[in-house]
């Protein structure tokens, strides 16, 4: 299978998966949603391994790493600032304090996970 065919098949899988999950959630059938999600993941996995073209090179990997790093930065900073703002507004909007603490703790958890994975991969690569 060529890369273009894989992209078309992936689009079809995601479209069908979205429709089935949307229908099953609206009808209250969570088992169907979970089954559809696992079936979609299996179909994507199988179709991905049938691709014969070169899928990834060094440039794609570097761009992906940079995009992941910037996403991590924006997420951590956004959650930290959003959490701090919601906690600071506890007098005016007391209902959002729990959300603020959740966002602050999530930001801390993301940074801790990043540190753990950084140490792991640094040791694994001989650093």
C-alpha positions, -999 to 999 in steps of 0.1 A, spaced: 0 0 0 12 35 -8 14 64 16 -15 82 -1 -37 52 1 -29 49 38 -40 85 43 -73 79 26 -80 47 45 -70 65 78 -94 93 70 -122 68 64 -115 49 96 -115 81 116 -147 93 100 -165 60 107 -151 58 142 -163 93 150 -198 85 137 -200 53 156 -187 67 189 -209 98 186 -240 76 180 -231 51 208 -224 79 233 -257 97 225 -276 65 228 -258 56 261 -241 25 248 -206 29 261 -196 -7 253 -202 0 216 -180 31 219 -152 12 235 -154 -16 210 -154 8 181 -124 26 195 -104 -6 199 -115 -18 164 -105 15 149 -71 14 166 -66 -22 153 -75 -12 118 -51 18 119 -23 -5 133 -29 -31 106 -31 -6 77 0 13 90 21 -18 89 11 -25 53 26 8 40 56 1 18 69 37 12 94 54 35 72 68 62 97 86 84 131 101 80 154 122 102 137 155 92 102 143 101 115 130 134 132 163 142 101 183 133 80 160 154 103 164 184 102 202 181 64 202 178 61 179 208 84 201 229 65 233 220 32 216 227 45 205 261 56 240 269 23 256 260 3 229 278 23 232 310 24 270 310 -13 272 301 -24 249 328 -1 266 354 -13 301 345 -50 291 341 -49 273 375 -32 302 392 -58 326 378 -87 304 388 -73 300 423 -67 337 426 -103 344 416 -117 323 444 -136 352 460 -154 362 429 -160 326 415 -157 300 442 -170 272 420 -138 273 399 -113 268 427 -113 230 422 -107 233 385 -79 257 393 -62 232 416 -67 204 391 -50 225 364 -21 234 387 -16 198 398 -19 186 362 8 211 352 31 198 380 24 162 369 33 169 333 66 185 344 74 156 368 66 131 340 88 150 316 117 149 341 113 112 347 112 104 310 142 128 303 163 110 329 153 76 316 161 83 280 192 102 290 205 71 308 193 48 280 212 67 254 245 67 274 243 101 290 
